[in-house]
């Protein structure tokens, strides 16, 4: 797998915090930052997927019926 180089500038305090958290996780700064970025990308993908799913509710009556029901409404309150 080929890689692209990415260079970022952070504030000294941010650098210290990143370094400390990386050490707590037993990772290098590079490993910690790459994993953090990957996790954020996963979250973004999940949010966009959920958003796309909910936008399609009005277009798909079967999906809307499955999504909007009293039994599962209890989970909306959590």
Secondary structure, 3 states (H helix, E strand, C coil): CCCCCCCCCCCHHHHHHHHHHHHHCCCCHHHHHHHHHHHHHHHHHHHHHHHHHHHCCCCCHHHHHHHCCHHHHHHHCC
